């Protein structure tokens, strides 16, 4: 379900970029459903699919991950903290 939303959001955003002038699109997710599936490549695959659906060429400039203070595993976070 999350992938459908990210796909449509990124597709629609890419369509707003003028194809003759080009532009930059920064897209992010903090959803574990998107970042932990398929060896961490699922979100990138979703964005690539959105570019294809939008009829746009995509050049990946950078990938990043969660900040060191970001909880990676909800089970490691103390209850009620």
PyMOL Python script that loads the backbone (N, CA, C, O; Angstrom):
from pymol import cmd

cmd.read_pdbstr("""\
ATOM      1  N   UNK A   1       0.819  -1.190   0.000  1.00  0.00           N
ATOM      2  CA  UNK A   1       0.000   0.000   0.000  1.00  0.00           C
ATOM      3  C   UNK A   1       0.865   1.257   0.000  1.00  0.00           C
ATOM      4  O   UNK A   1       0.579   2.211  -0.724  1.00  0.00           O
ATOM      5  N   UNK A   2       1.918   1.259   0.808  1.00  0.00           N
ATOM      6  CA  UNK A   2       2.809   2.419   0.851  1.00  0.00           C
ATOM      7  C   UNK A   2       3.474   2.641  -0.506  1.00  0.00           C
ATOM      8  O   UNK A   2       3.655   3.779  -0.939  1.00  0.00           O
ATOM      9  N   UNK A   3       3.835   1.543  -1.170  1.00  0.00           N
ATOM     10  CA  UNK A   3       4.525   1.699  -2.454  1.00  0.00           C
ATOM     11  C   UNK A   3       3.634   2.372  -3.495  1.00  0.00           C
ATOM     12  O   UNK A   3       4.129   3.145  -4.315  1.00  0.00           O
ATOM     13  N   UNK A   4       2.336   2.095  -3.477  1.00  0.00           N
ATOM     14  CA  UNK A   4       1.422   2.745  -4.426  1.00  0.00           C
ATOM     15  C   UNK A   4       1.379   4.250  -4.185  1.00  0.00           C
ATOM     16  O   UNK A   4       1.371   5.037  -5.132  1.00  0.00           O
ATOM     17  N   UNK A   5       1.352   4.641  -2.925  1.00  0.00           N
ATOM     18  CA  UNK A   5       1.311   6.074  -2.590  1.00  0.00           C
ATOM     19  C   UNK A   5       2.618   6.759  -2.979  1.00  0.00           C
ATOM     20  O   UNK A   5       2.603   7.842  -3.564  1.00  0.00           O
ATOM     21  N   UNK A   6       3.742   6.133  -2.656  1.00  0.00           N
ATOM     22  CA  UNK A   6       5.039   6.718  -3.023  1.00  0.00           C
ATOM     23  C   UNK A   6       5.201   6.768  -4.543  1.00  0.00           C
ATOM     24  O   UNK A   6       5.761   7.722  -5.082  1.00  0.00           O
ATOM     25  N   UNK A   7       4.716   5.751  -5.217  1.00  0.00           N
ATOM     26  CA  UNK A   7       4.787   5.728  -6.675  1.00  0.00           C
ATOM     27  C   UNK A   7       4.003   6.900  -7.260  1.00  0.00           C
ATOM     28  O   UNK A   7       4.532   7.649  -8.082  1.00  0.00           O
ATOM     29  N   UNK A   8       2.756   7.064  -6.848  1.00  0.00           N
ATOM     30  CA  UNK A   8       1.927   8.131  -7.422  1.00  0.00           C
ATOM     31  C   UNK A   8       2.434   9.510  -7.016  1.00  0.00           C
ATOM     32  O   UNK A   8       2.409  10.435  -7.827  1.00  0.00           O
ATOM     33  N   UNK A   9       2.885   9.662  -5.795  1.00  0.00           N
ATOM     34  CA  UNK A   9       3.423  10.947  -5.345  1.00  0.00           C
ATOM     35  C   UNK A   9       4.641  11.350  -6.181  1.00  0.00           C
ATOM     36  O   UNK A   9       4.725  12.484  -6.650  1.00  0.00           O
ATOM     37  N   UNK A  10       5.578  10.426  -6.364  1.00  0.00           N
ATOM     38  CA  UNK A  10       6.787  10.730  -7.130  1.00  0.00           C
ATOM     39  C   UNK A  10       6.486  10.898  -8.618  1.00  0.00           C
ATOM     40  O   UNK A  10       7.058  11.773  -9.268  1.00  0.00           O
ATOM     41  N   UNK A  11       5.600  10.073  -9.161  1.00  0.00           N
ATOM     42  CA  UNK A  11       5.205  10.218 -10.564  1.00  0.00           C
ATOM     43  C   UNK A  11       4.616  11.600 -10.817  1.00  0.00           C
ATOM     44  O   UNK A  11       4.998  12.277 -11.772  1.00  0.00           O
ATOM     45  N   UNK A  12       3.695  12.013  -9.969  1.00  0.00           N
ATOM     46  CA  UNK A  12       3.051  13.313 -10.149  1.00  0.00           C
ATOM     47  C   UNK A  12       4.040  14.462  -9.972  1.00  0.00           C
ATOM     48  O   UNK A  12       3.966  15.460 -10.688  1.00  0.00           O
ATOM     49  N   UNK A  13       4.957  14.328  -9.028  1.00  0.00           N
ATOM     50  CA  UNK A  13       5.976  15.365  -8.826  1.00  0.00           C
ATOM     51  C   UNK A  13       6.890  15.467 -10.043  1.00  0.00           C
ATOM     52  O   UNK A  13       7.253  16.570 -10.453  1.00  0.00           O
ATOM     53  N   UNK A  14       7.266  14.326 -10.623  1.00  0.00           N
ATOM     54  CA  UNK A  14       8.126  14.335 -11.806  1.00  0.00           C
ATOM     55  C   UNK A  14       7.436  14.984 -13.002  1.00  0.00           C
ATOM     56  O   UNK A  14       8.082  15.642 -13.817  1.00  0.00           O
ATOM     57  N   UNK A  15       6.129  14.796 -13.101  1.00  0.00           N
ATOM     58  CA  UNK A  15       5.384  15.406 -14.198  1.00  0.00           C
ATOM     59  C   UNK A  15       5.350  16.926 -14.104  1.00  0.00           C
ATOM     60  O   UNK A  15       5.139  17.603 -15.110  1.00  0.00           O
ATOM     61  N   UNK A  16       5.555  17.468 -12.903  1.00  0.00           N
ATOM     62  CA  UNK A  16       5.559  18.922 -12.719  1.00  0.00           C
ATOM     63  C   UNK A  16       6.864  19.573 -13.163  1.00  0.00           C
ATOM     64  O   UNK A  16       6.916  20.785 -13.373  1.00  0.00           O
ATOM     65  N   UNK A  17       7.906  18.781 -13.304  1.00  0.00           N
ATOM     66  CA  UNK A  17       9.201  19.309 -13.731  1.00  0.00           C
ATOM     67  C   UNK A  17       9.184  19.506 -15.241  1.00  0.00           C
ATOM     68  O   UNK A  17       8.828  18.595 -15.988  1.00  0.00           O
ATOM     69  N   UNK A  18       9.567  20.685 -15.684  1.00  0.00           N
ATOM     70  CA  UNK A  18       9.588  21.012 -17.114  1.00  0.00           C
ATOM     71  C   UNK A  18      10.573  20.087 -17.824  1.00  0.00           C
ATOM     72  O   UNK A  18      11.763  20.113 -17.508  1.00  0.00           O
ATOM     73  N   UNK A  19      10.115  19.274 -18.769  1.00  0.00           N
ATOM     74  CA  UNK A  19      11.008  18.310 -19.417  1.00  0.00           C
ATOM     75  C   UNK A  19      12.099  18.957 -20.268  1.00  0.00           C
ATOM     76  O   UNK A  19      13.151  18.352 -20.471  1.00  0.00           O
ATOM     77  N   UNK A  20      11.875  20.164 -20.766  1.00  0.00           N
ATOM     78  CA  UNK A  20      12.893  20.819 -21.588  1.00  0.00           C
ATOM     79  C   UNK A  20      13.970  21.475 -20.731  1.00  0.00           C
ATOM     80  O   UNK A  20      15.146  21.465 -21.093  1.00  0.00           O
ATOM     81  N   UNK A  21      13.569  22.043 -19.597  1.00  0.00           N
ATOM     82  CA  UNK A  21      14.533  22.711 -18.723  1.00  0.00           C
ATOM     83  C   UNK A  21      15.156  21.768 -17.706  1.00  0.00           C
ATOM     84  O   UNK A  21      16.264  22.001 -17.222  1.00  0.00           O
ATOM     85  N   UNK A  22      14.438  20.712 -17.391  1.00  0.00           N
ATOM     86  CA  UNK A  22      14.935  19.785 -16.381  1.00  0.00           C
ATOM     87  C   UNK A  22      14.734  20.343 -14.986  1.00  0.00           C
ATOM     88  O   UNK A  22      14.150  21.412 -14.812  1.00  0.00           O
ATOM     89  N   UNK A  23      15.204  19.639 -14.029  1.00  0.00           N
ATOM     90  CA  UNK A  23      15.072  20.072 -12.647  1.00  0.00           C
ATOM     91  C   UNK A  23      15.522  18.985 -11.704  1.00  0.00           C
ATOM     92  O   UNK A  23      15.965  17.914 -12.118  1.00  0.00           O
ATOM     93  N   UNK A  24      15.398  19.282 -10.430  1.00  0.00           N
ATOM     94  CA  UNK A  24      15.786  18.328  -9.391  1.00  0.00           C
ATOM     95  C   UNK A  24      14.562  17.945  -8.573  1.00  0.00           C
ATOM     96  O   UNK A  24      13.693  18.772  -8.300  1.00  0.00           O
ATOM     97  N   UNK A  25      14.513  16.717  -8.199  1.00  0.00           N
ATOM     98  CA  UNK A  25      13.477  16.218  -7.312  1.00  0.00           C
ATOM     99  C   UNK A  25      14.168  15.506  -6.167  1.00  0.00           C
ATOM    100  O   UNK A  25      14.914  14.548  -6.371  1.00  0.00           O
ATOM    101  N   UNK A  26      13.912  15.984  -4.969  1.00  0.00           N
ATOM    102  CA  UNK A  26      14.428  15.294  -3.783  1.00  0.00           C
ATOM    103  C   UNK A  26      13.259  14.528  -3.180  1.00  0.00           C
ATOM    104  O   UNK A  26      12.220  15.115  -2.877  1.00  0.00           O
ATOM    105  N   UNK A  27      13.421  13.253  -3.010  1.00  0.00           N
ATOM    106  CA  UNK A  27      12.368  12.437  -2.434  1.00  0.00           C
ATOM    107  C   UNK A  27      12.937  11.613  -1.294  1.00  0.00           C
ATOM    108  O   UNK A  27      14.076  11.150  -1.350  1.00  0.00           O
ATOM    109  N   UNK A  28      12.137  11.441  -0.270  1.00  0.00           N
ATOM    110  CA  UNK A  28      12.597  10.744   0.935  1.00  0.00           C
ATOM    111  C   UNK A  28      11.490   9.858   1.485  1.00  0.00           C
ATOM    112  O   UNK A  28      10.312  10.031   1.170  1.00  0.00           O
ATOM    113  N   UNK A  29      11.891   8.923   2.298  1.00  0.00           N
ATOM    114  CA  UNK A  29      10.945   8.113   3.057  1.00  0.00           C
ATOM    115  C   UNK A  29      11.600   7.710   4.368  1.00  0.00           C
ATOM    116  O   UNK A  29      12.813   7.517   4.442  1.00  0.00           O
ATOM    117  N   UNK A  30      10.794   7.589   5.377  1.00  0.00           N
ATOM    118  CA  UNK A  30      11.284   7.022   6.640  1.00  0.00           C
ATOM    119  C   UNK A  30      10.492   5.769   6.979  1.00  0.00           C
ATOM    120  O   UNK A  30      10.519   5.287   8.112  1.00  0.00           O
ATOM    121  N   UNK A  31       9.791   5.254   5.986  1.00  0.00           N
ATOM    122  CA  UNK A  31       8.964   4.074   6.170  1.00  0.00           C
ATOM    123  C   UNK A  31       9.817   2.814   6.116  1.00  0.00           C
ATOM    124  O   UNK A  31      10.482   2.547   5.115  1.00  0.00           O
ATOM    125  N   UNK A  32       9.792   2.060   7.174  1.00  0.00           N
ATOM    126  CA  UNK A  32      10.506   0.795   7.189  1.00  0.00           C
ATOM    127  C   UNK A  32       9.992  -0.158   6.123  1.00  0.00           C
ATOM    128  O   UNK A  32      10.740  -0.987   5.603  1.00  0.00           O
ATOM    129  N   UNK A  33       8.701  -0.033   5.800  1.00  0.00           N
ATOM    130  CA  UNK A  33       8.124  -0.878   4.750  1.00  0.00           C
ATOM    131  C   UNK A  33       8.791  -0.621   3.410  1.00  0.00           C
ATOM    132  O   UNK A  33       8.834  -1.510   2.560  1.00  0.00           O
ATOM    133  N   UNK A  34       9.306   0.568   3.213  1.00  0.00           N
ATOM    134  CA  UNK A  34       9.946   0.923   1.941  1.00  0.00           C
ATOM    135  C   UNK A  34      11.459   0.743   1.983  1.00  0.00           C
ATOM    136  O   UNK A  34      12.070   0.434   0.960  1.00  0.00           O
ATOM    137  N   UNK A  35      12.067   0.931   3.138  1.00  0.00           N
ATOM    138  CA  UNK A  35      13.531   0.933   3.196  1.00  0.00           C
ATOM    139  C   UNK A  35      14.143  -0.403   3.592  1.00  0.00           C
ATOM    140  O   UNK A  35      15.330  -0.628   3.354  1.00  0.00           O
ATOM    141  N   UNK A  36      13.360  -1.290   4.188  1.00  0.00           N
ATOM    142  CA  UNK A  36      13.931  -2.551   4.655  1.00  0.00           C
ATOM    143  C   UNK A  36      13.640  -3.723   3.724  1.00  0.00           C
ATOM    144  O   UNK A  36      14.233  -4.793   3.861  1.00  0.00           O
ATOM    145  N   UNK A  37      12.738  -3.522   2.791  1.00  0.00           N
ATOM    146  CA  UNK A  37      12.371  -4.599   1.872  1.00  0.00           C
ATOM    147  C   UNK A  37      13.359  -4.674   0.704  1.00  0.00           C
ATOM    148  O   UNK A  37      13.878  -3.652   0.254  1.00  0.00           O
ATOM    149  N   UNK A  38      13.608  -5.868   0.229  1.00  0.00           N
ATOM    150  CA  UNK A  38      14.450  -6.098  -0.951  1.00  0.00           C
ATOM    151  C   UNK A  38      15.859  -5.529  -0.778  1.00  0.00           C
ATOM    152  O   UNK A  38      16.399  -4.885  -1.678  1.00  0.00           O
ATOM    153  N   UNK A  39      16.429  -5.775   0.374  1.00  0.00           N
ATOM    154  CA  UNK A  39      17.801  -5.331   0.621  1.00  0.00           C
ATOM    155  C   UNK A  39      17.965  -3.822   0.623  1.00  0.00           C
ATOM    156  O   UNK A  39      19.050  -3.314   0.338  1.00  0.00           O
ATOM    157  N   UNK A  40      16.909  -3.108   0.939  1.00  0.00           N
ATOM    158  CA  UNK A  40      16.975  -1.656   0.983  1.00  0.00           C
ATOM    159  C   UNK A  40      16.769  -0.982  -0.362  1.00  0.00           C
ATOM    160  O   UNK A  40      16.881   0.240  -0.464  1.00  0.00           O
ATOM    161  N   UNK A  41      16.470  -1.756  -1.393  1.00  0.00           N
ATOM    162  CA  UNK A  41      16.324  -1.211  -2.745  1.00  0.00           C
ATOM    163  C   UNK A  41      14.879  -0.933  -3.148  1.00  0.00           C
ATOM    164  O   UNK A  41      14.638  -0.384  -4.222  1.00  0.00           O
ATOM    165  N   UNK A  42      13.935  -1.295  -2.323  1.00  0.00           N
ATOM    166  CA  UNK A  42      12.533  -1.207  -2.700  1.00  0.00           C
ATOM    167  C   UNK A  42      12.085   0.230  -2.977  1.00  0.00           C
ATOM    168  O   UNK A  42      11.361   0.477  -3.941  1.00  0.00           O
ATOM    169  N   UNK A  43      12.506   1.169  -2.144  1.00  0.00           N
ATOM    170  CA  UNK A  43      12.119   2.557  -2.377  1.00  0.00           C
ATOM    171  C   UNK A  43      12.698   3.067  -3.693  1.00  0.00           C
ATOM    172  O   UNK A  43      12.007   3.746  -4.452  1.00  0.00           O
ATOM    173  N   UNK A  44      13.952   2.746  -3.966  1.00  0.00           N
ATOM    174  CA  UNK A  44      14.574   3.175  -5.226  1.00  0.00           C
ATOM    175  C   UNK A  44      13.863   2.559  -6.420  1.00  0.00           C
ATOM    176  O   UNK A  44      13.671   3.228  -7.435  1.00  0.00           O
ATOM    177  N   UNK A  45      13.470   1.300  -6.315  1.00  0.00           N
ATOM    178  CA  UNK A  45      12.729   0.654  -7.399  1.00  0.00           C
ATOM    179  C   UNK A  45      11.375   1.327  -7.618  1.00  0.00           C
ATOM    180  O   UNK A  45      10.914   1.460  -8.751  1.00  0.00           O
ATOM    181  N   UNK A  46      10.751   1.745  -6.533  1.00  0.00           N
ATOM    182  CA  UNK A  46       9.462   2.442  -6.630  1.00  0.00           C
ATOM    183  C   UNK A  46       9.628   3.779  -7.340  1.00  0.00           C
ATOM    184  O   UNK A  46       8.804   4.141  -8.180  1.00  0.00           O
ATOM    185  N   UNK A  47      10.686   4.516  -7.011  1.00  0.00           N
ATOM    186  CA  UNK A  47      10.943   5.808  -7.652  1.00  0.00           C
ATOM    187  C   UNK A  47      11.281   5.607  -9.132  1.00  0.00           C
ATOM    188  O   UNK A  47      10.840   6.383  -9.980  1.00  0.00           O
ATOM    189  N   UNK A  48      12.052   4.582  -9.439  1.00  0.00           N
ATOM    190  CA  UNK A  48      12.364   4.289 -10.847  1.00  0.00           C
ATOM    191  C   UNK A  48      11.096   3.966 -11.626  1.00  0.00           C
ATOM    192  O   UNK A  48      10.936   4.405 -12.765  1.00  0.00           O
ATOM    193  N   UNK A  49      10.196   3.201 -11.018  1.00  0.00           N
ATOM    194  CA  UNK A  49       8.923   2.885 -11.662  1.00  0.00           C
ATOM    195  C   UNK A  49       8.079   4.131 -11.880  1.00  0.00           C
ATOM    196  O   UNK A  49       7.388   4.251 -12.891  1.00  0.00           O
ATOM    197  N   UNK A  50       8.135   5.053 -10.936  1.00  0.00           N
ATOM    198  CA  UNK A  50       7.406   6.318 -11.068  1.00  0.00           C
ATOM    199  C   UNK A  50       7.956   7.140 -12.226  1.00  0.00           C
ATOM    200  O   UNK A  50       7.192   7.767 -12.959  1.00  0.00           O
ATOM    201  N   UNK A  51       9.270   7.143 -12.395  1.00  0.00           N
ATOM    202  CA  UNK A  51       9.883   7.871 -13.510  1.00  0.00           C
ATOM    203  C   UNK A  51       9.457   7.272 -14.844  1.00  0.00           C
ATOM    204  O   UNK A  51       9.181   8.000 -15.798  1.00  0.00           O
ATOM    205  N   UNK A  52       9.404   5.966 -14.909  1.00  0.00           N
ATOM    206  CA  UNK A  52       8.960   5.295 -16.126  1.00  0.00           C
ATOM    207  C   UNK A  52       7.503   5.659 -16.433  1.00  0.00           C
ATOM    208  O   UNK A  52       7.158   5.959 -17.576  1.00  0.00           O
ATOM    209  N   UNK A  53       6.660   5.630 -15.408  1.00  0.00           N
ATOM    210  CA  UNK A  53       5.249   5.969 -15.583  1.00  0.00           C
ATOM    211  C   UNK A  53       5.060   7.430 -15.989  1.00  0.00           C
ATOM    212  O   UNK A  53       4.119   7.764 -16.709  1.00  0.00           O
ATOM    213  N   UNK A  54       5.961   8.300 -15.523  1.00  0.00           N
ATOM    214  CA  UNK A  54       5.881   9.722 -15.855  1.00  0.00           C
ATOM    215  C   UNK A  54       6.525  10.020 -17.204  1.00  0.00           C
ATOM    216  O   UNK A  54       6.397  11.127 -17.725  1.00  0.00           O
ATOM    217  N   UNK A  55       7.214   9.036 -17.766  1.00  0.00           N
ATOM    218  CA  UNK A  55       7.908   9.247 -19.031  1.00  0.00           C
ATOM    219  C   UNK A  55       9.122  10.140 -18.890  1.00  0.00           C
ATOM    220  O   UNK A  55       9.458  10.905 -19.794  1.00  0.00           O
ATOM    221  N   UNK A  56       9.779  10.035 -17.737  1.00  0.00           N
ATOM    222  CA  UNK A  56      10.936  10.888 -17.458  1.00  0.00           C
ATOM    223  C   UNK A  56      12.179  10.051 -17.241  1.00  0.00           C
ATOM    224  O   UNK A  56      12.127   8.914 -16.770  1.00  0.00           O
ATOM    225  N   UNK A  57      13.299  10.656 -17.601  1.00  0.00           N
ATOM    226  CA  UNK A  57      14.603  10.035 -17.340  1.00  0.00           C
ATOM    227  C   UNK A  57      15.013  10.393 -15.924  1.00  0.00           C
ATOM    228  O   UNK A  57      14.783  11.514 -15.469  1.00  0.00           O
ATOM    229  N   UNK A  58      15.609   9.458 -15.242  1.00  0.00           N
ATOM    230  CA  UNK A  58      15.977   9.646 -13.847  1.00  0.00           C
ATOM    231  C   UNK A  58      17.476   9.452 -13.687  1.00  0.00           C
ATOM    232  O   UNK A  58      18.039   8.467 -14.163  1.00  0.00           O
ATOM    233  N   UNK A  59      18.111  10.387 -13.021  1.00  0.00           N
ATOM    234  CA  UNK A  59      19.515  10.265 -12.670  1.00  0.00           C
ATOM    235  C   UNK A  59      19.619  10.352 -11.155  1.00  0.00           C
ATOM    236  O   UNK A  59      19.257  11.371 -10.566  1.00  0.00           O
ATOM    237  N   UNK A  60      20.102   9.313 -10.532  1.00  0.00           N
ATOM    238  CA  UNK A  60      20.241   9.275  -9.085  1.00  0.00           C
ATOM    239  C   UNK A  60      21.525  10.001  -8.698  1.00  0.00           C
ATOM    240  O   UNK A  60      22.612   9.619  -9.130  1.00  0.00           O
ATOM    241  N   UNK A  61      21.400  11.041  -7.888  1.00  0.00           N
ATOM    242  CA  UNK A  61      22.569  11.798  -7.463  1.00  0.00           C
ATOM    243  C   UNK A  61      23.132  11.303  -6.141  1.00  0.00           C
ATOM    244  O   UNK A  61      24.346  11.312  -5.936  1.00  0.00           O
ATOM    245  N   UNK A  62      22.252  10.872  -5.244  1.00  0.00           N
ATOM    246  CA  UNK A  62      22.729  10.462  -3.927  1.00  0.00           C
ATOM    247  C   UNK A  62      21.675   9.629  -3.221  1.00  0.00           C
ATOM    248  O   UNK A  62      20.476   9.845  -3.395  1.00  0.00           O
ATOM    249  N   UNK A  63      22.128   8.690  -2.434  1.00  0.00           N
ATOM    250  CA  UNK A  63      21.252   7.990  -1.503  1.00  0.00           C
ATOM    251  C   UNK A  63      21.822   8.184  -0.110  1.00  0.00           C
ATOM    252  O   UNK A  63      23.022   8.398   0.062  1.00  0.00           O
ATOM    253  N   UNK A  64      20.973   8.108   0.852  1.00  0.00           N
ATOM    254  CA  UNK A  64      21.392   8.296   2.232  1.00  0.00           C
ATOM    255  C   UNK A  64      20.572   7.369   3.102  1.00  0.00           C
ATOM    256  O   UNK A  64      19.694   6.659   2.612  1.00  0.00           O
ATOM    257  N   UNK A  65      20.849   7.375   4.352  1.00  0.00           N
ATOM    258  CA  UNK A  65      20.107   6.535   5.277  1.00  0.00           C
ATOM    259  C   UNK A  65      19.671   7.333   6.484  1.00  0.00           C
ATOM    260  O   UNK A  65      19.795   8.558   6.520  1.00  0.00           O
ATOM    261  N   UNK A  66      19.167   6.632   7.456  1.00  0.00           N
ATOM    262  CA  UNK A  66      18.684   7.274   8.668  1.00  0.00           C
ATOM    263  C   UNK A  66      19.855   7.853   9.457  1.00  0.00           C
ATOM    264  O   UNK A  66      20.979   7.354   9.400  1.00  0.00           O
ATOM    265  N   UNK A  67      19.559   8.911  10.187  1.00  0.00           N
ATOM    266  CA  UNK A  67      20.561   9.513  11.072  1.00  0.00           C
ATOM    267  C   UNK A  67      20.896   8.528  12.193  1.00  0.00           C
ATOM    268  O   UNK A  67      20.077   7.671  12.527  1.00  0.00           O
ATOM    269  N   UNK A  68      22.085   8.643  12.773  1.00  0.00           N
ATOM    270  CA  UNK A  68      22.472   7.705  13.830  1.00  0.00           C
ATOM    271  C   UNK A  68      21.494   7.671  15.013  1.00  0.00           C
ATOM    272  O   UNK A  68      21.374   6.653  15.695  1.00  0.00           O
ATOM    273  N   UNK A  69      20.803   8.783  15.249  1.00  0.00           N
ATOM    274  CA  UNK A  69      19.872   8.827  16.379  1.00  0.00           C
ATOM    275  C   UNK A  69      18.499   8.242  16.024  1.00  0.00           C
ATOM    276  O   UNK A  69      17.635   8.135  16.894  1.00  0.00           O
ATOM    277  N   UNK A  70      18.294   7.868  14.779  1.00  0.00           N
ATOM    278  CA  UNK A  70      17.003   7.334  14.338  1.00  0.00           C
ATOM    279  C   UNK A  70      16.886   5.879  14.757  1.00  0.00           C
ATOM    280  O   UNK A  70      17.783   5.074  14.508  1.00  0.00           O
ATOM    281  N   UNK A  71      15.771   5.551  15.395  1.00  0.00           N
ATOM    282  CA  UNK A  71      15.550   4.179  15.848  1.00  0.00           C
ATOM    283  C   UNK A  71      15.372   3.276  14.636  1.00  0.00           C
ATOM    284  O   UNK A  71      14.478   3.504  13.820  1.00  0.00           O
ATOM    285  N   UNK A  72      16.200   2.271  14.511  1.00  0.00           N
ATOM    286  CA  UNK A  72      16.129   1.332  13.399  1.00  0.00           C
ATOM    287  C   UNK A  72      15.164   0.192  13.678  1.00  0.00           C
ATOM    288  O   UNK A  72      14.482  -0.294  12.775  1.00  0.00           O
ATOM    289  N   UNK A  73      15.111  -0.228  14.927  1.00  0.00           N
ATOM    290  CA  UNK A  73      14.280  -1.363  15.307  1.00  0.00           C
ATOM    291  C   UNK A  73      13.335  -0.924  16.412  1.00  0.00           C
ATOM    292  O   UNK A  73      13.774  -0.674  17.534  1.00  0.00           O
ATOM    293  N   UNK A  74      12.038  -0.824  16.114  1.00  0.00           N
ATOM    294  CA  UNK A  74      11.090  -0.372  17.136  1.00  0.00           C
ATOM    295  C   UNK A  74      11.141  -1.201  18.418  1.00  0.00           C
ATOM    296  O   UNK A  74      10.816  -0.683  19.486  1.00  0.00           O
ATOM    297  N   UNK A  75      11.535  -2.462  18.344  1.00  0.00           N
ATOM    298  CA  UNK A  75      11.604  -3.305  19.527  1.00  0.00           C
ATOM    299  C   UNK A  75      12.699  -2.827  20.480  1.00  0.00           C
ATOM    300  O   UNK A  75      12.656  -3.119  21.675  1.00  0.00           O
ATOM    301  N   UNK A  76      13.680  -2.091  19.950  1.00  0.00           N
ATOM    302  CA  UNK A  76      14.768  -1.620  20.816  1.00  0.00           C
ATOM    303  C   UNK A  76      14.426  -0.308  21.507  1.00  0.00           C
ATOM    304  O   UNK A  76      15.188   0.178  22.343  1.00  0.00           O
ATOM    305  N   UNK A  77      13.276   0.264  21.154  1.00  0.00           N
ATOM    306  CA  UNK A  77      12.862   1.539  21.748  1.00  0.00           C
ATOM    307  C   UNK A  77      12.080   1.258  23.018  1.00  0.00           C
ATOM    308  O   UNK A  77      11.124   0.484  22.984  1.00  0.00           O
ATOM    309  N   UNK A  78      12.462   1.868  24.147  1.00  0.00           N
ATOM    310  CA  UNK A  78      11.762   1.590  25.395  1.00  0.00           C
ATOM    311  C   UNK A  78      10.280   1.969  25.340  1.00  0.00           C
ATOM    312  O   UNK A  78       9.922   2.996  24.762  1.00  0.00           O
ATOM    313  N   UNK A  79       9.444   1.165  25.923  1.00  0.00           N
ATOM    314  CA  UNK A  79       8.003   1.434  25.960  1.00  0.00           C
ATOM    315  C   UNK A  79       7.726   2.733  26.707  1.00  0.00           C
ATOM    316  O   UNK A  79       8.339   3.014  27.737  1.00  0.00           O
ATOM    317  N   UNK A  80       6.806   3.510  26.179  1.00  0.00           N
ATOM    318  CA  UNK A  80       6.365   4.770  26.790  1.00  0.00           C
ATOM    319  C   UNK A  80       7.473   5.813  26.891  1.00  0.00           C
ATOM    320  O   UNK A  80       7.355   6.746  27.686  1.00  0.00           O
ATOM    321  N   UNK A  81       8.521   5.688  26.130  1.00  0.00           N
ATOM    322  CA  UNK A  81       9.618   6.673  26.208  1.00  0.00           C
ATOM    323  C   UNK A  81       9.394   7.787  25.212  1.00  0.00           C
ATOM    324  O   UNK A  81      10.205   8.710  25.125  1.00  0.00           O
TER     325      UNK A  81
END
""", "prot")
cmd.dss("prot")
cmd.show_as("cartoon", "prot")
cmd.util.cbc("prot")
cmd.orient("prot")
